[in-house]
């Protein structure tokens, strides 16, 4: 098997197979990630045609370097890359992908991020605090009489959808559709997908885009206190967000905010309930009056490090370069195992131990560099309030059966997390 074409004189990158779809690996990837990080921290995988990186320092170097990008078509044409023409079956998805922050590079990225940041302000996020706490309380109150429930579907999943729909200004009757659309769209980020998943993702983008175009038109005529109105009006030195960019930004907020927060919340609770001393620590802190105690901030950072909700991200090599001695040719795609970097003993003391007061905690979960997650403050707030509410309302919360994961690894999340609130 041949690896990627390397610059002249470069040493060969090892070739290995890496099965990310094995159910046992998805359930607990960390032993295998630790093995690869030690034995083969950089290798080429021919099935995926990517170079994989497992060490924290390598991943951080890629994320910070401008020689790597989320996109490559701004510096190379499809013909130069040897790519086939765009697949018309995912034309709507591709249009969305070319019009949001995560898939753009400077100067387009710089311009768009500046505009979005003017609308998606720290104040707008902070103003959601009381509403998020109320949503958490209302949801937990409705679950109290049931005694047992699926925490992933019944608590972790509804919260971010309600928050994002209210943030954007999408009416409540569309919430179930938002959840379904997000679930369909993100399947195209797995390293392989079926024709049916491709069709469903494209259809979801079409449907969500149609709704957003109606809302944008309405908000231009009748602005309200929501993010769609703010994005429709924002301006920087005469520059404005195009309608396609606005729609791409809103779909990205749904996907990233929904998937990361749902998976982060449910995996955090699973981790805590499996380590009763950690759960009891938060229960004790939750009894204090007022907003969540400081330990909830450090606990959320540690839980996001310990079990990374979005374990893998990709970058394109934009020019011939090297990463800590590994030389790469322009046009190569690299896969960055955030979940491995977050457990790297070269960066974290006792990385396989859960330390709710770990400080500093420079985890990779929200990325680094120019693509650092714009929604990180909102995700952190949601998780802190969610865990505080759970610990205060259900101090006796316990696991009530076996958890189960979805099939994907790139978007790794619990489908079932049965819990009981009664001993």
Secondary structure, 3 states (H helix, E strand, C coil): CCCCCCCCCCCCCCECCCCCCCHHHHHCCHHHHHHHHHHCCEEEECCCCEEEECCHHHHHHHHHCCCEECCCCCCCCHHHHCCCCCCHHHHHHHHHHCCCHHHCCCCHHHHHHHHHHHHCCHHHHHCCHHHHHHHHHHHHHHHHCCCEEEHHHHHHHHHHHHHHHHHHCCCHHHHHHHHHHHHHHHHHHCCCCCHHHHHHHHHHHHHHHHHHHHHHHHHHHCCCCCHHHHHHHCEECCEECCHHHHHHHHHHHHHHHHHHHHHHHHHHHHHHHCCHHHHHHHHHHHCCCCCCCCHHHHHHHHHHHHCCCCCEEEEEECCCEEECCEEECCCCEEEEEHHHHCCCCCCCCCCCCCCCCCCCCCCCCCCCHHHCCCCHHHHHHHHHHHHHHHHHHCCCCEECCCCEECCCCCCCCEEECEEECCC
